[in-house]
């Protein structure tokens, strides 16, 4: 039996909007410089969690890791 797998491909602007929504849910501030992102989280962490110069893929991955840890 053949299985049909649908792949949803989002435009970069849609991916960025989705990433920003997830970041907000996880209490991150998102800063953008060119095509790079800085993610900063001050809630429940000392010192603040800060990752800089991330690609969109890297920012999405970092946020997914935080989500899987149960922070969102």
C-alpha positions in Angstrom: 0.0 0.0 0.0 1.4 3.4 -1.0 1.6 6.1 1.6 1.0 9.7 0.6 3.2 12.2 2.5 2.3 15.9 2.2 5.0 18.4 2.7 4.0 21.9 3.7 6.5 24.4 2.4 6.3 27.9 4.0 7.7 31.0 2.4 10.5 32.6 4.4 8.3 35.4 5.7 5.7 32.9 6.9 8.5 30.8 8.6 9.8 34.0 10.2 6.3 35.0 11.5 5.8 31.5 12.9 9.2 31.6 14.6 8.4 35.0 16.1 5.1 33.7 17.4 6.8 30.7 19.0 9.5 32.9 20.5 6.8 35.1 22.0 5.1 32.1 23.6 8.4 31.0 25.0 9.1 34.5 26.3 11.9 35.3 24.0 12.6 38.7 22.4 13.6 38.5 18.8 15.9 41.0 17.2 16.7 40.9 13.5 19.7 42.3 11.7 19.7 41.6 8.0 19.0 37.9 7.6 20.3 37.0 11.1 18.4 36.8 14.4 19.2 37.3 18.1 17.0 35.5 20.6 17.0 36.7 24.2 15.1 35.2 27.1 15.1 36.8 30.6 12.2 34.9 32.1 13.2 32.2 34.6 16.9 32.3 33.7 19.9 34.0 35.2 21.9 35.2 33.4 19.6 35.9 30.4 19.7 33.2 27.6 21.1 35.0 24.5 21.9 33.5 21.2 23.2 35.8 18.4 23.7 35.8 14.7 21.4 32.8 14.1 20.0 31.8 10.8 16.3 31.2 10.5 16.9 27.5 10.7 19.1 27.8 13.8 16.5 30.1 15.5 13.7 27.7 14.8 15.8 24.8 16.1 16.7 26.6 19.3 13.1 27.5 20.0 12.0 23.9 19.3 14.6 22.7 21.8 13.2 25.1 24.5 9.6 23.9 23.6 10.6 20.3 24.0 12.1 21.0 27.4 8.6 22.0 28.5 9.0 25.8 28.5 6.1 26.5 26.2 
